[in-house]
Structure formats: C-alpha cells, structure tokens
C-alpha cells in the first residue's frame, strides 16, 4: 500500500478543507481530542461508514439524531473496545446477560456483531431506551476501532433514516454537504474521516441477549450458526 493510500484524511465540512495524516497515532490523537470537545464525525467502521460522537455528550448525540432525521426513541448503538469499557462506563449489567455477552464477545468480538443488553446505570436517552436497554459493538479492524480504545462512541450508519448507508469517503463528504443536512447541523461541528481499510459494506448482525433464548433482530455478516456456537444453545430469529 502506498503512502497516499494509507494516509488518513480529515475533511472539515465547515471550512471545506482537508488535513492529511501519514501517522496513524497522530490522526487518532487529533480525532479523540475533538470527540471529547463534542464534534460529530462521519468515519469508517469495519462494516459501513458511521456517524459518531462521544457517548458521553448529550448535545452531540442529539446532533446525530438531527443528521439522521431519526426519532429519539430509536437509540444509537455504542462502539467500545471490549467488555472492560462496558463495565467501566455502562455497567453494572444484569448478571445473566453479562454471562451471555461474555460468551459471544470471547468468540465474535471484535467483529460485525451488535448486542443488546440492559444497564442499570442512568445513561443519555439517545443511547438508552426506556426499557434500560443499550446496544454495544466492538468493531473489527477500522479507524473506528482505533478511536474506540479511548472514547466510547455513540455510532450508527451514516445516512438519512431509510436511505442506504454510505461506504466511501467521497459519499460521506457529499452526505454532510447536502443542504438539508447542513441546515440541521448548525449547532455541532462535523468532520469526515477517510482511510483505505476495506469494509464489509453490510450492517452488523444484531442480537438481543436480554432473553434466555437470545434473538437475532437483524441478520448480517455474523451468521446464525456462529452465534449458536458461541452461546452453546438455541437462538431465535426475529423479535
């Protein structure tokens, strides 16, 4: 891979300028700094481009809902580095759910698997539903995984609700340059990340672990058989 292909690009929608990083650590440090200050990013995950912010900043989370045109009741998944980050920032979890989460995480994380569990901690309503459920994913190799080591990310696919998620840097920039989106994002700064890692270009598999027999709510790159194998028992398909 050439240096131009491996470069990480950061496009500032407000100023219509691009900064190029040839050192990955410097790029991550730059992005983490801005995330902690409330910036919303559109960045590549291992599946599709995602729109993400710190899972700790309410105003930034609200900005994602504005961008998506999404109802606040439809909470955002959270990208984490692994189980330890969940325990520190979002626990304690229900004991049985934590056991099931540990089973799938040990075999299928990092990867294209999102899980739904319950948290007894009071969390921003944009990431926690009224029934206390929260969705978590530990992404595979991607820029989002590098950033997620430092900041838990509220993150969902980069697209207006009901539309196809974007899968390229150029598409991500075009999304944020759309006039209808610019109008609703006047209160948050937005930046776009581009790097050359490949993506699955398919949304992650979604599994609800709150039930004794877990339920696959959305099929994706992780198969039914892989989930059954990880849990050592039956899994339902559908809510």
C-alpha positions in Angstrom: 0.0 0.0 0.0 1.4 3.4 -1.0 1.7 6.3 1.4 -1.1 8.1 -0.4 -3.4 5.0 0.0 -2.5 4.6 3.7 -3.0 8.3 4.6 -5.8 9.2 6.9 -7.8 12.2 5.7 -9.9 14.5 7.8 -12.3 16.8 6.0 -13.8 19.8 7.8 -17.3 20.4 6.4 -17.5 23.9 7.9 -14.3 25.2 6.2 -14.3 22.9 3.2 -10.7 22.0 3.9 -8.8 18.7 4.3 -6.0 17.7 6.6 -3.9 14.6 5.7 -2.2 12.4 8.4 0.5 9.9 7.4 1.0 8.9 11.0 -2.0 6.8 12.4 -1.3 7.7 16.0 -1.4 11.4 15.3 -4.7 11.1 13.4 -6.2 9.1 16.3 -5.0 11.7 18.9 -6.4 14.5 16.8 -9.9 12.8 16.4 -10.1 11.8 20.1 -9.4 15.4 21.1 -12.2 16.7 19.0 -14.6 14.0 20.1 -14.1 15.0 23.7 -15.0 18.5 22.7 -18.3 17.5 21.2 -17.5 17.2 17.5 -19.6 14.8 15.4 -17.6 12.6 13.0 -18.5 10.5 9.9 -15.9 7.8 9.9 -15.2 4.3 8.5 -16.1 1.3 10.6 -15.4 -2.3 9.5 -19.0 -2.6 8.1 -20.1 0.8 6.6 -19.4 4.4 7.3 -20.8 5.6 10.6 -21.8 8.9 12.1 -20.3 9.0 15.6 -19.7 11.1 18.7 -18.7 10.7 22.3 -21.3 8.6 24.0 -21.0 10.9 27.0 -22.0 14.2 25.4 -25.8 14.7 25.1 -25.7 17.6 22.6 -23.5 15.7 20.2 -25.8 12.7 20.4 -28.7 14.9 19.6 -26.8 16.2 16.6 -26.6 12.7 15.2 -30.4 12.3 15.5 -30.8 15.7 13.7 -28.4 14.5 10.9 -30.3 11.2 10.5 -33.8 12.6 10.8 -34.2 9.8 13.4 -36.7 9.6 16.3 -35.0 9.9 19.7 -36.8 6.7 20.8 -34.6 4.8 18.3 -31.4 4.7 20.4 -27.9 4.6 19.0 -25.5 1.7 19.4 -22.3 2.3 21.2 -18.9 1.2 19.9 -16.5 0.1 22.6 -13.0 -1.5 22.7 -14.4 -4.5 24.6 -16.1 -5.8 27.8 -13.9 -3.8 30.2 -15.0 -0.5 28.7 -18.7 -1.6 29.0 -18.1 -2.5 32.7 -16.4 0.8 33.5 -18.7 3.2 31.6 -22.1 1.5 31.3 -22.3 -1.3 34.0 -23.3 -3.0 36.0 -25.2 -5.3 33.6 -27.7 -7.9 34.5 -25.7 -11.0 35.6 -27.3 -13.5 33.1 -27.0 -11.0 30.3 -23.4 -10.3 31.2 -22.6 -14.0 31.0 -24.2 -14.3 27.6 -22.3 -11.2 26.4 -19.0 -12.6 27.6 -19.7 -15.8 25.7 -20.3 -14.1 22.3 -17.7 -11.5 22.9 -15.0 -14.1 23.5 -15.6 -15.6 20.1 -17.1 -12.9 17.9 -15.6 -9.6 19.1 -14.1 -7.6 17.6 -16.4 -8.0 14.7 -19.6 -7.2 13.0 -21.9 -8.2 15.9 -24.1 -5.7 17.8 -25.6 -7.0 21.1 -28.5 -5.6 23.1 -28.3 -5.8 26.9 -29.7 -4.0 30.0 -27.8 -1.4 32.0 -28.9 -0.3 35.5 -27.0 2.9 35.1 -28.7 6.1 34.0 -27.4 6.9 30.5 -28.2 9.5 27.9 -31.6 8.7 26.4 -30.1 8.8 22.9 -28.2 5.6 23.7 -30.5 4.0 26.3 -34.1 3.1 25.6 -36.9 3.5 28.2 -36.6 -0.2 29.0 -33.0 0.4 30.0 -31.6 -1.5 27.0 -28.3 -0.5 25.3 -26.7 -1.8 22.2 -22.9 -2.4 22.0 -20.4 -3.4 19.4 -16.7 -3.9 19.4 -15.7 -3.2 15.7 -13.1 -5.1 13.8 -10.1 -3.5 12.2 -11.0 0.0 11.3 -10.4 3.6 12.2 -13.4 3.5 14.5 -11.8 0.7 16.5 -8.6 2.7 17.0 -10.6 5.7 18.3 -12.9 3.5 20.4 -10.0 2.4 22.6 -10.1 5.9 24.1 -13.7 7.1 23.8 -16.9 5.0 23.7 -18.7 6.1 20.5 -22.4 6.6 20.0 -22.5 5.5 16.4 -24.9 4.5 13.7 -24.8 4.1 9.9 -24.1 7.3 8.0 -27.2 8.1 6.1 -30.6 9.7 6.4 -33.0 7.3 8.1 -34.5 4.9 5.5 -31.7 5.5 3.0 -28.7 3.4 2.0 -25.6 3.8 4.3 -22.6 5.4 2.6 -19.5 3.3 2.1 -16.8 5.6 0.7 -15.1 8.8 1.8 -16.5 10.8 -1.1 -20.0 9.7 -0.3 -19.5 10.6 3.3 -18.4 14.2 2.4 -21.3 14.5 -0.1 -23.7 13.4 2.7 -22.6 16.2 5.0 -22.5 18.8 2.2 -26.2 18.2 1.5 -28.0 21.5 2.1 -30.9 19.8 4.1 -28.3 18.3 6.5 -26.3 21.5 6.8 -29.4 23.3 8.0 -30.0 21.0 10.9 -26.3 20.8 12.0 -25.7 24.4 12.8 -25.1 23.6 16.5 -22.3 21.0 16.1 -19.1 20.8 14.2 -18.8 17.9 11.8 -15.7 16.2 10.4 -15.3 13.3 7.9 -12.6 10.7 8.2 -11.2 8.7 5.3 -8.8 5.8 5.3 -8.1 2.9 2.9 -9.1 -0.1 5.1 -11.7 -2.3 3.4 -15.3 -2.5 4.8 -17.9 -5.3 4.7 -20.4 -2.8 3.3 -23.1 -4.6 5.2 -24.7 -3.6 8.6 -23.7 -5.7 11.6 -25.7 -8.7 12.9 -27.9 -7.6 15.8 -28.6 -9.9 18.7 -30.8 -9.3 21.8 -29.2 -11.0 24.8 -31.8 -10.0 27.3 -33.8 -13.2 26.8 -32.9 -16.7 28.0 -33.1 -17.7 24.3 -31.3 -14.8 22.6 -32.9 -13.3 19.5 -31.4 -12.3 16.2 -33.1 -9.0 15.3 -31.1 -8.3 12.2 -29.1 -10.7 10.1 -25.7 -9.6 8.9 -22.0 -10.8 8.4 -22.0 -12.9 11.6 -24.1 -16.0 10.9 -26.9 -17.6 13.0 -24.6 -20.7 13.2 -21.7 -18.7 14.6 -23.9 -17.1 17.3 -25.4 -20.5 18.3 -21.9 -21.9 18.5 -20.7 -19.0 20.7 -23.7 -19.3 23.1 -23.7 -23.1 23.2 -27.5 -23.1 22.8 -30.5 -22.2 20.7 -31.1 -18.7 19.2 -34.4 -17.3 17.8 -34.6 -15.3 14.6 -36.9 -12.3 15.0 -38.2 -10.2 17.9 
